[in-house]
Amino acid sequence: MRFCVITILIILVSCSHQTSEPENPAYTYLKNKNFVITNFTIDLIDETELFSDYVFAFKSNNTVDVIGSDNSVSGSWSVFYITLEGQFLSYNNFKMHLNNSDAQLQKLNDEFIISLSSPNEMAMYSTSKNLRFTAID
C-alpha cells in the first residue's frame, strides 16, 4: 500500500511539472515598433519592391497594422519556440496572417524560421521565402 501511494505521488509530480517557456527576445524586439521590409524573395526572385510603400506596426497584443499609401490592413503575428520532446530548440518561428485578399500581402502569410533577431532587424526564411524587417523608429 505504501509503495502504491509513493508511486502515485511520483507520477503526479512528474505530470504536473512543466517547463516554462523562456522569454522570446524576438517578441521583445518586434512589439510596439514599426518596421519596413528591406528584403523579400520567393524562390530567389527579389520581390522587395512590392512592399516599399508599407509600414508594419507590430503591437504587443500580437496584432499587426500594415499601413500603405493605397490601403491599410490588420492581422495577427506570433513568435514562438519549437519544442522537441519538451525541450526548447535554439531557433524561433515567426508567423503572420494578414486579413486581406490582396495577393501581394498574402505572400507574407506564412511561417518562418528566424535567422537574425536584434532590436533593429529581423531576418527569417521558409522553404521558398526570405524576409527581412528593419526598424524605422
C-alpha angles and dihedrals in degrees: 000000000000090000091053093052092049091047092050091049091051091050092048093049091047093050095046095050110102128178109228116231112252116243108273112233092201090060090050092050095049103041118100094002136109121235139180127207110252096173133022124162134170116198088346092304111128111234097161093119091065089070101040093110096052132095117193114212108194112200126205090240089066095257123124129204115204111200119194134170092250103028145004128212138178133216145144136277137185139183120203146156123252114230130205117198090340095309120118113235123220099252134070132224125220122200128184132181119187117198097225138105091216105124091213095059092039088069087073094057097102145100116259137186111233112234099172126029122178136138091263105031140037122188124184143162143201131189094291106005139075120195132182126185121194122196117241098189 
